[in-house]
Amino acid sequence: MQTPAMGFNNWYTPWSLGKPFTEQDITRVAQALVSTGLRERGYVYVNLDCGYSNGYRDKKTGQVVADSSRFPSGLKGLGDFIHSLSLRFGIYTSGQQCCGPKDRDDGILGKEAQDVAYFSAIGVDFLKNDGCGSTDSSFLATRDAIRNSTRPMIHSIHTSYTHDRTGFSPLEASSVVQANLWRTTGDIGIHGPGTWSSILNCARQNNAYAAVVNSNLGQQGFNNPDILQVGNGNLTDAEGRSHFSLWCLMKAPLLIGCDVSTATSQTLATLGNIEAIAVNQDMLAVQGTLRHEVPGQHQIWAGELTGGCHAALVVSVGPASLTNIELSWSVLNASNITSTTPLRVRDMWGHVDRGVSTGAANVTIADVHGCAFLKLCPV
């Protein structure tokens, strides 16, 4: 896994929040990924989150099954449909699925090899392994089962040892995180879609883990600050662009959390920004980090890209628009770039070249909580 995963997860969609979702919901989104062109932009995973099971395994086979009343085609039938659209199939598991009552038996705890073998057999490409009732040994057993499987499968874990242990240093995670993706934050929306403040909080928490990725690039794993909230009701379009830019720069997985089939044209334009996606999918795979901050006004983030280029992001975090904010080359922290180095400036939201600047670029952000997302390359 050389670049972060891209796709869809239903956890924050309006028809999933505290409600039983259906096969029809998932197939509608899968079809929309194709019809909107998002599949061609790289969004290929269609992931079921918690809630597809009725809590119990099949009495004859002992396998995890979907609720037959809501998923009449079963998990394999749904996966086959997703694959027929040239998309990939993702599924959810946990020690106790959905943190459900302990009398239920659809969790993976103690059944790691069995469940991974079954998921592989029905064509699962992405396994979200949640922390409900899970243990470190269960995560590692699942990892080993995936490695021994004949089917490639992304292993995405959400566990307390990467985000909510008292006195825990993020750098410790490098010795225990052995997955492809690992959550660095709690849920971006505890009781519903994320808000602007929760997005900034998750970005800051995720920033603390940058060294885990950037010092272990050969591991091919990525920090995960949770599912994208672009297109969900609590964000303005400007906040959605800033949110998306942050996730792209931080090399977070781009998992859409809104209902693609009913998304507005602006939401689709944000999610489909080819230039921002290219930053996320850059093969150098360096996580961009927070470099400068004026509390209550703006943040400046930056990260290295292939070809000697850098991505730089100025985010408005205060209640007003911003005028002539200086983006100094010093925030790039690059030994070969000084105050006299000319760099070509590309505006990745305006999709225009802004010429060549030396030492710094000035940006103006008209929208409250808006951003300027620039690509800076050697001349």
One Martini backbone bead per residue (centre of mass of N, CA, C, O) as a GRO file, in nm:
protein
  379
    1MET     BB    1   0.082   0.046   0.031
    2GLN     BB    2   0.170   0.361  -0.107
    3THR     BB    3  -0.118   0.484  -0.070
    4PRO     BB    4  -0.397   0.608   0.019
    5ALA     BB    5  -0.709   0.538   0.062
    6MET     BB    6  -1.009   0.527  -0.154
    7GLY     BB    7  -1.364   0.616  -0.076
    8PHE     BB    8  -1.627   0.459   0.120
    9ASN     BB    9  -1.829   0.540   0.420
   10ASN     BB   10  -2.143   0.503   0.613
   11TRP     BB   11  -2.141   0.616   0.914
   12TYR     BB   12  -2.233   0.946   0.836
   13THR     BB   13  -2.478   0.895   0.703
   14PRO     BB   14  -2.809   0.964   0.737
   15TRP     BB   15  -2.882   0.639   0.696
   16SER     BB   16  -2.681   0.550   0.960
   17LEU     BB   17  -2.762   0.723   1.200
   18GLY     BB   18  -2.912   0.502   1.399
   19LYS     BB   19  -2.958   0.318   1.140
   20PRO     BB   20  -3.070   0.078   0.920
   21PHE     BB   21  -2.902  -0.032   0.666
   22THR     BB   22  -2.878  -0.112   0.310
   23GLU     BB   23  -2.819  -0.246   0.010
   24GLN     BB   24  -2.938  -0.008  -0.148
   25ASP     BB   25  -2.759   0.209  -0.032
   26ILE     BB   26  -2.489   0.092  -0.134
   27THR     BB   27  -2.551   0.063  -0.440
   28ARG     BB   28  -2.610   0.362  -0.489
   29VAL     BB   29  -2.324   0.461  -0.423
   30ALA     BB   30  -2.166   0.292  -0.619
   31GLN     BB   31  -2.302   0.412  -0.872
   32ALA     BB   32  -2.219   0.709  -0.806
   33LEU     BB   33  -1.913   0.678  -0.833
   34VAL     BB   34  -1.942   0.636  -1.136
   35SER     BB   35  -2.137   0.870  -1.246
   36THR     BB   36  -1.946   1.111  -1.114
   37GLY     BB   37  -1.625   1.012  -1.145
   38LEU     BB   38  -1.482   0.914  -0.875
   39ARG     BB   39  -1.353   0.652  -0.956
   40GLU     BB   40  -1.145   0.793  -1.154
   41ARG     BB   41  -1.011   0.951  -0.900
   42GLY     BB   42  -0.992   0.677  -0.677
   43TYR     BB   43  -1.277   0.582  -0.568
   44VAL     BB   44  -1.302   0.227  -0.479
   45TYR     BB   45  -1.412   0.200  -0.194
   46VAL     BB   46  -1.680  -0.003  -0.042
   47ASN     BB   47  -1.780   0.051   0.296
   48LEU     BB   48  -1.887  -0.126   0.558
   49ASP     BB   49  -2.020  -0.068   0.850
   50CYS     BB   50  -2.170  -0.080   1.122
   51GLY     BB   51  -2.491  -0.283   1.086
   52TYR     BB   52  -2.527  -0.545   0.890
   53SER     BB   53  -2.579  -0.708   1.131
   54ASN     BB   54  -2.776  -0.895   1.381
   55GLY     BB   55  -2.532  -1.041   1.580
   56TYR     BB   56  -2.525  -1.323   1.418
   57ARG     BB   57  -2.447  -1.629   1.323
   58ASP     BB   58  -2.441  -1.892   1.140
   59LYS     BB   59  -2.546  -2.200   1.254
   60LYS     BB   60  -2.394  -2.384   1.040
   61THR     BB   61  -2.111  -2.216   0.967
   62GLY     BB   62  -2.022  -1.960   1.162
   63GLN     BB   63  -2.072  -1.711   0.998
   64VAL     BB   64  -2.077  -1.407   0.892
   65VAL     BB   65  -2.377  -1.206   0.852
   66ALA     BB   66  -2.624  -1.059   0.696
   67ASP     BB   67  -2.912  -0.911   0.708
   68SER     BB   68  -3.158  -1.049   0.511
   69SER     BB   69  -3.371  -0.811   0.505
   70ARG     BB   70  -3.138  -0.590   0.406
   71PHE     BB   71  -2.950  -0.839   0.258
   72PRO     BB   72  -3.050  -1.048   0.018
   73SER     BB   73  -2.755  -1.110  -0.123
   74GLY     BB   74  -2.550  -1.075   0.065
   75LEU     BB   75  -2.218  -1.034   0.090
   76LYS     BB   76  -2.133  -1.161  -0.181
   77GLY     BB   77  -2.341  -1.023  -0.362
   78LEU     BB   78  -2.251  -0.737  -0.299
   79GLY     BB   79  -1.955  -0.771  -0.379
   80ASP     BB   80  -2.008  -0.850  -0.674
   81PHE     BB   81  -2.139  -0.583  -0.754
   82ILE     BB   82  -1.903  -0.398  -0.686
   83HIS     BB   83  -1.701  -0.542  -0.879
   84SER     BB   84  -1.871  -0.492  -1.146
   85LEU     BB   85  -1.778  -0.167  -1.108
   86SER     BB   86  -1.473  -0.151  -1.039
   87LEU     BB   87  -1.472  -0.214  -0.734
   88ARG     BB   88  -1.433  -0.225  -0.376
   89PHE     BB   89  -1.459  -0.433  -0.082
   90GLY     BB   90  -1.587  -0.344   0.241
   91ILE     BB   91  -1.550  -0.422   0.598
   92TYR     BB   92  -1.666  -0.499   0.928
   93THR     BB   93  -1.504  -0.518   1.254
   94SER     BB   94  -1.481  -0.673   1.590
   95GLY     BB   95  -1.482  -0.799   1.886
   96GLN     BB   96  -1.753  -0.624   1.904
   97GLN     BB   97  -1.992  -0.547   1.724
   98CYS     BB   98  -2.088  -0.227   1.788
   99CYS     BB   99  -2.070  -0.270   2.096
  100GLY     BB  100  -2.229  -0.506   2.175
  101PRO     BB  101  -2.358  -0.745   2.326
  102LYS     BB  102  -2.210  -1.036   2.463
  103ASP     BB  103  -2.423  -1.246   2.332
  104ARG     BB  104  -2.293  -1.192   2.084
  105ASP     BB  105  -2.114  -1.351   1.772
  106ASP     BB  106  -1.983  -1.136   1.536
  107GLY     BB  107  -1.707  -1.125   1.638
  108ILE     BB  108  -1.342  -1.163   1.609
  109LEU     BB  109  -1.281  -1.265   1.877
  110GLY     BB  110  -1.112  -1.576   1.835
  111LYS     BB  111  -1.179  -1.551   1.488
  112GLU     BB  112  -0.963  -1.445   1.287
  113ALA     BB  113  -0.898  -1.669   1.080
  114GLN     BB  114  -1.187  -1.738   0.999
  115ASP     BB  115  -1.278  -1.451   0.901
  116VAL     BB  116  -1.057  -1.393   0.694
  117ALA     BB  117  -1.116  -1.637   0.516
  118TYR     BB  118  -1.405  -1.551   0.449
  119PHE     BB  119  -1.352  -1.268   0.337
  120SER     BB  120  -1.172  -1.370   0.111
  121ALA     BB  121  -1.385  -1.561  -0.029
  122ILE     BB  122  -1.595  -1.299  -0.079
  123GLY     BB  123  -1.402  -1.035  -0.162
  124VAL     BB  124  -1.239  -0.877   0.038
  125ASP     BB  125  -1.036  -0.555   0.049
  126PHE     BB  126  -1.148  -0.429   0.332
  127LEU     BB  127  -1.060  -0.400   0.688
  128LYS     BB  128  -1.241  -0.293   0.958
  129ASN     BB  129  -1.084  -0.272   1.289
  130ASP     BB  130  -1.224  -0.236   1.575
  131GLY     BB  131  -1.234  -0.158   1.944
  132CYS     BB  132  -1.464  -0.342   2.030
  133GLY     BB  133  -1.340  -0.571   2.246
  134SER     BB  134  -1.051  -0.552   2.183
  135THR     BB  135  -0.709  -0.655   2.116
  136ASP     BB  136  -0.387  -0.664   2.047
  137SER     BB  137  -0.380  -0.969   1.970
  138SER     BB  138  -0.612  -0.950   1.763
  139PHE     BB  139  -0.484  -0.757   1.564
  140LEU     BB  140  -0.236  -0.941   1.509
  141ALA     BB  141  -0.396  -1.190   1.414
  142THR     BB  142  -0.526  -1.049   1.176
  143ARG     BB  143  -0.273  -0.969   1.032
  144ASP     BB  144  -0.166  -1.260   0.992
  145ALA     BB  145  -0.409  -1.363   0.828
  146ILE     BB  146  -0.373  -1.168   0.593
  147ARG     BB  147  -0.081  -1.251   0.519
  148ASN     BB  148  -0.190  -1.563   0.468
  149SER     BB  149  -0.352  -1.472   0.248
  150THR     BB  150  -0.451  -1.471  -0.100
  151ARG     BB  151  -0.581  -1.186  -0.033
  152PRO     BB  152  -0.576  -0.870  -0.069
  153MET     BB  153  -0.583  -0.655   0.238
  154ILE     BB  154  -0.691  -0.401   0.410
  155HIS     BB  155  -0.577  -0.283   0.736
  156SER     BB  156  -0.801  -0.118   0.962
  157ILE     BB  157  -0.743   0.049   1.269
  158HIS     BB  158  -0.917   0.089   1.600
  159THR     BB  159  -0.721   0.200   1.876
  160SER     BB  160  -0.617   0.302   2.190
  161TYR     BB  161  -0.297   0.284   2.128
  162THR     BB  162  -0.338   0.559   1.923
  163HIS     BB  163  -0.540   0.790   2.109
  164ASP     BB  164  -0.630   0.716   2.452
  165ARG     BB  165  -0.362   0.724   2.627
  166THR     BB  166  -0.228   0.793   2.911
  167GLY     BB  167   0.092   0.905   2.853
  168PHE     BB  168   0.107   0.879   2.538
  169SER     BB  169   0.326   0.839   2.279
  170PRO     BB  170   0.312   0.840   1.941
  171LEU     BB  171   0.593   0.697   1.892
  172GLU     BB  172   0.504   0.417   2.003
  173ALA     BB  173   0.337   0.318   1.754
  174SER     BB  174   0.571   0.200   1.574
  175SER     BB  175   0.571  -0.083   1.752
  176VAL     BB  176   0.235  -0.155   1.716
  177VAL     BB  177   0.183  -0.067   1.431
  178GLN     BB  178   0.049  -0.333   1.195
  179ALA     BB  179  -0.078  -0.177   0.947
  180ASN     BB  180  -0.219   0.040   0.703
  181LEU     BB  181  -0.425   0.161   0.914
  182TRP     BB  182  -0.456   0.423   1.177
  183ARG     BB  183  -0.600   0.558   1.436
  184THR     BB  184  -0.556   0.901   1.595
  185THR     BB  185  -0.865   0.923   1.673
  186GLY     BB  186  -1.153   0.991   1.738
  187ASP     BB  187  -1.446   1.066   1.655
  188ILE     BB  188  -1.545   1.329   1.453
  189GLY     BB  189  -1.850   1.220   1.526
  190ILE     BB  190  -2.015   1.113   1.791
  191HIS     BB  191  -2.341   1.221   1.712
  192GLY     BB  192  -2.224   1.301   1.425
  193PRO     BB  193  -2.126   1.504   1.219
  194GLY     BB  194  -1.875   1.701   1.173
  195THR     BB  195  -1.709   1.978   1.282
  196TRP     BB  196  -1.491   2.224   1.263
  197SER     BB  197  -1.358   2.170   1.540
  198SER     BB  198  -1.317   1.861   1.501
  199ILE     BB  199  -1.130   1.884   1.259
  200LEU     BB  200  -0.903   2.043   1.396
  201ASN     BB  201  -0.853   1.838   1.622
  202CYS     BB  202  -0.779   1.597   1.440
  203ALA     BB  203  -0.544   1.730   1.296
  204ARG     BB  204  -0.371   1.778   1.548
  205GLN     BB  205  -0.351   1.485   1.640
  206ASN     BB  206  -0.232   1.372   1.375
  207ASN     BB  207   0.028   1.545   1.371
  208ALA     BB  208   0.173   1.386   1.610
  209TYR     BB  209   0.217   1.121   1.396
  210ALA     BB  210   0.412   1.183   1.158
  211ALA     BB  211   0.675   1.026   1.244
  212VAL     BB  212   0.562   0.741   1.209
  213VAL     BB  213   0.561   0.770   0.897
  214ASN     BB  214   0.829   0.939   0.813
  215SER     BB  215   1.020   0.702   0.960
  216ASN     BB  216   0.824   0.455   0.802
  217LEU     BB  217   0.784   0.426   0.479
  218GLY     BB  218   0.825   0.111   0.433
  219GLN     BB  219   0.548   0.021   0.576
  220GLN     BB  220   0.288   0.135   0.436
  221GLY     BB  221   0.151   0.350   0.635
  222PHE     BB  222  -0.139   0.535   0.782
  223ASN     BB  223  -0.283   0.795   0.906
  224ASN     BB  224  -0.620   0.826   1.082
  225PRO     BB  225  -0.865   1.099   1.129
  226ASP     BB  226  -1.098   1.001   0.962
  227ILE     BB  227  -1.380   1.069   0.809
  228LEU     BB  228  -1.517   1.245   0.577
  229GLN     BB  229  -1.735   1.560   0.585
  230VAL     BB  230  -1.791   1.621   0.309
  231GLY     BB  231  -2.139   1.711   0.266
  232ASN     BB  232  -2.211   1.762   0.544
  233GLY     BB  233  -2.426   1.977   0.725
  234ASN     BB  234  -2.194   2.130   0.919
  235LEU     BB  235  -2.065   2.238   0.645
  236THR     BB  236  -1.918   2.439   0.450
  237ASP     BB  237  -1.764   2.469   0.156
  238ALA     BB  238  -1.505   2.596   0.271
  239GLU     BB  239  -1.462   2.384   0.494
  240GLY     BB  240  -1.444   2.146   0.300
  241ARG     BB  241  -1.184   2.237   0.154
  242SER     BB  242  -1.005   2.245   0.406
  243HIS     BB  243  -1.046   1.957   0.496
  244PHE     BB  244  -0.945   1.821   0.236
  245SER     BB  245  -0.664   1.948   0.236
  246LEU     BB  246  -0.565   1.831   0.500
  247TRP     BB  247  -0.595   1.529   0.425
  248CYS     BB  248  -0.412   1.540   0.180
  249LEU     BB  249  -0.151   1.646   0.323
  250MET     BB  250  -0.162   1.404   0.554
  251LYS     BB  251  -0.224   1.128   0.416
  252ALA     BB  252  -0.511   1.052   0.428
  253PRO     BB  253  -0.774   0.885   0.403
  254LEU     BB  254  -1.031   0.894   0.138
  255LEU     BB  255  -1.337   0.879   0.302
  256ILE     BB  256  -1.646   0.904   0.228
  257GLY     BB  257  -1.938   1.040   0.436
  258CYS     BB  258  -2.138   1.085   0.215
  259ASP     BB  259  -2.404   1.100  -0.009
  260VAL     BB  260  -2.330   1.074  -0.334
  261SER     BB  261  -2.626   1.060  -0.467
  262THR     BB  262  -2.689   1.372  -0.314
  263ALA     BB  263  -2.474   1.549  -0.400
  264THR     BB  264  -2.339   1.831  -0.465
  265SER     BB  265  -2.152   1.999  -0.690
  266GLN     BB  266  -1.951   2.109  -0.477
  267THR     BB  267  -1.883   1.844  -0.341
  268LEU     BB  268  -1.778   1.702  -0.599
  269ALA     BB  269  -1.555   1.911  -0.656
  270THR     BB  270  -1.398   1.864  -0.399
  271LEU     BB  271  -1.359   1.548  -0.417
  272GLY     BB  272  -1.247   1.592  -0.739
  273ASN     BB  273  -0.973   1.723  -0.690
  274ILE     BB  274  -0.697   1.646  -0.861
  275GLU     BB  275  -0.470   1.812  -0.719
  276ALA     BB  276  -0.528   1.725  -0.429
  277ILE     BB  277  -0.512   1.419  -0.477
  278ALA     BB  278  -0.213   1.419  -0.572
  279VAL     BB  279  -0.102   1.482  -0.294
  280ASN     BB  280  -0.212   1.229  -0.148
  281GLN     BB  281  -0.079   1.031  -0.394
  282ASP     BB  282   0.202   1.075  -0.343
  283MET     BB  283   0.488   0.868  -0.361
  284LEU     BB  284   0.647   0.980  -0.113
  285ALA     BB  285   0.456   0.979   0.152
  286VAL     BB  286   0.446   1.259   0.304
  287GLN     BB  287   0.353   1.408   0.588
  288GLY     BB  288   0.202   1.680   0.658
  289THR     BB  289   0.253   1.984   0.858
  290LEU     BB  290   0.258   2.194   1.118
  291ARG     BB  291   0.440   2.521   1.104
  292HIS     BB  292   0.217   2.757   1.161
  293GLU     BB  293   0.066   2.989   1.413
  294VAL     BB  294  -0.230   3.200   1.460
  295PRO     BB  295  -0.428   3.234   1.694
  296GLY     BB  296  -0.751   3.285   1.554
  297GLN     BB  297  -0.653   3.285   1.233
  298HIS     BB  298  -0.395   3.086   1.138
  299GLN     BB  299  -0.263   2.818   0.934
  300ILE     BB  300   0.047   2.636   0.848
  301TRP     BB  301   0.104   2.396   0.600
  302ALA     BB  302   0.343   2.123   0.510
  303GLY     BB  303   0.490   1.930   0.222
  304GLU     BB  304   0.650   1.689   0.058
  305LEU     BB  305   0.732   1.619  -0.283
  306THR     BB  306   0.787   1.528  -0.570
  307GLY     BB  307   1.041   1.694  -0.750
  308GLY     BB  308   1.090   1.919  -0.515
  309CYS     BB  309   0.819   1.967  -0.405
  310HIS     BB  310   0.545   2.158  -0.245
  311ALA     BB  311   0.296   2.174  -0.001
  312ALA     BB  312   0.068   2.450   0.083
  313LEU     BB  313  -0.133   2.556   0.377
  314VAL     BB  314  -0.390   2.798   0.431
  315VAL     BB  315  -0.586   2.845   0.730
  316SER     BB  316  -0.887   2.962   0.838
  317VAL     BB  317  -0.980   2.992   1.203
  318GLY     BB  318  -1.143   3.239   1.208
  319PRO     BB  319  -1.411   3.498   1.177
  320ALA     BB  320  -1.231   3.597   0.926
  321SER     BB  321  -1.086   3.723   0.682
  322LEU     BB  322  -0.783   3.719   0.473
  323THR     BB  323  -0.489   3.938   0.426
  324ASN     BB  324  -0.178   3.905   0.334
  325ILE     BB  325  -0.044   3.625   0.379
  326GLU     BB  326   0.261   3.496   0.466
  327LEU     BB  327   0.446   3.255   0.269
  328SER     BB  328   0.720   3.119   0.374
  329TRP     BB  329   0.987   2.919   0.286
  330SER     BB  330   1.064   2.834   0.582
  331VAL     BB  331   0.819   2.623   0.622
  332LEU     BB  332   0.953   2.389   0.442
  333ASN     BB  333   1.225   2.275   0.551
  334ALA     BB  334   1.449   2.324   0.315
  335SER     BB  335   1.783   2.316   0.231
  336ASN     BB  336   1.731   2.412  -0.093
  337ILE     BB  337   1.550   2.649   0.040
  338THR     BB  338   1.541   2.996   0.016
  339SER     BB  339   1.496   3.344   0.006
  340THR     BB  340   1.624   3.312  -0.314
  341THR     BB  341   1.415   3.106  -0.412
  342PRO     BB  342   1.256   3.011  -0.692
  343LEU     BB  343   0.895   2.954  -0.727
  344ARG     BB  344   0.638   2.780  -0.846
  345VAL     BB  345   0.287   2.876  -0.845
  346ARG     BB  346   0.003   2.675  -0.746
  347ASP     BB  347  -0.348   2.681  -0.763
  348MET     BB  348  -0.559   2.413  -0.649
  349TRP     BB  349  -0.847   2.568  -0.662
  350GLY     BB  350  -0.813   2.766  -0.916
  351HIS     BB  351  -0.636   2.635  -1.143
  352VAL     BB  352  -0.366   2.824  -1.128
  353ASP     BB  353  -0.107   3.016  -1.219
  354ARG     BB  354   0.121   3.245  -1.015
  355GLY     BB  355   0.398   3.205  -1.087
  356VAL     BB  356   0.697   3.357  -0.965
  357SER     BB  357   0.860   3.323  -0.647
  358THR     BB  358   1.055   3.488  -0.378
  359GLY     BB  359   1.052   3.359  -0.042
  360ALA     BB  360   0.735   3.427  -0.109
  361ALA     BB  361   0.376   3.423  -0.049
  362ASN     BB  362   0.068   3.581  -0.104
  363VAL     BB  363  -0.247   3.552   0.075
  364THR     BB  364  -0.608   3.535   0.018
  365ILE     BB  365  -0.905   3.489   0.231
  366ALA     BB  366  -1.249   3.525   0.192
  367ASP     BB  367  -1.330   3.281   0.356
  368VAL     BB  368  -1.457   3.147   0.617
  369HIS     BB  369  -1.258   2.879   0.666
  370GLY     BB  370  -1.065   2.892   0.451
  371CYS     BB  371  -0.827   2.851   0.167
  372ALA     BB  372  -0.480   2.789   0.063
  373PHE     BB  373  -0.359   2.578  -0.209
  374LEU     BB  374  -0.018   2.499  -0.273
  375LYS     BB  375   0.224   2.459  -0.536
  376LEU     BB  376   0.583   2.416  -0.501
  377CYS     BB  377   0.834   2.470  -0.758
  378PRO     BB  378   1.091   2.440  -0.934
  379VAL     BB  379   1.228   2.622  -1.210
   0.00000   0.00000   0.00000
